[in-house]
Amino acid sequence: MTHLDLRSCGHLRDLTGIDALPALTLDDCPRLKTLHGLGSHPGLEWLGINGCTELTDLSALSALTRLRRLFITGAERLTDLRGLEAVRILTQVMLEDCPDLGDFSALTQLPSLGVINLRGIQQLRDLSPFAGVPSLKFMSITHCDNLVTLKGLERQDQLDDLSVSHCRSLRAPGRLGQLPALRTVRIQDCPSLTGLDGLGDLPALRELHVEDCAVLVDPGGLAGALVDELTFSQVPNLGSLRALEDCPNLRKLVLEDCPRVADIPAGTVVDLNLKGVDWRDLSP
């Protein structure tokens, strides 16, 4: 036997006896509490654990020294990631719908971890738990309803792409620090977002997308930003864009379904895309 697929094993409680297998899929094992017995699996580079709602113990993952990508979904009782600190070549982690997960310290011990995807992590208030991840380059955060600020990543010198969506409590990015490599930021469907404070201070920011943020009125936090390309889409209350006159590198401006927009910045913009503006003429 070279492959074992464990799906919907309602009575499975641990993995004793499978330590010789080179491949494994764990899906919908609601009574599985520990990965004890998993073994070392020297050829295993990808592991997905889905719908194991009672899982609380990841310590057996410390033996998977060749693991590069880990995806955990629906581990409702999981509170920490102890055991991952030994998986030294892990490059990508996705954590989804783990509402009790609040201890991410194991990730700060992973020298190769470059991609973190978070979805439905309700213990998250800011991004400080990831400040010590040494090689973070891309981070995606979605449906984290208690996230109120993006502060906490000040020491992330390699982070170049940050995406935030469907975070209902996020009001403003906050002071993000220098983040010298951060070139692209996407903010989507954050219904409490009232400002963009902090983004104007990012020295490497070149591309910003803001979409479906219903209460955002003033982009004043972007004053002085070195952004090249800026998109506002489905921001119905966005008003004056006068603050963008202080963005010396702005070349492309996209405005989609922003009916109240006014004071289009002149001078540096060479590519202007408009859709869904309620104008009678082009004087604005």
Summary of the structure (lengths in Angstrom):
residues: 284
radius of gyration: 22.2
end to end distance: 70.3
largest distance: 74.5
contacts: 952
relative contact order: 0.07
helix: 10%
strand: 24%
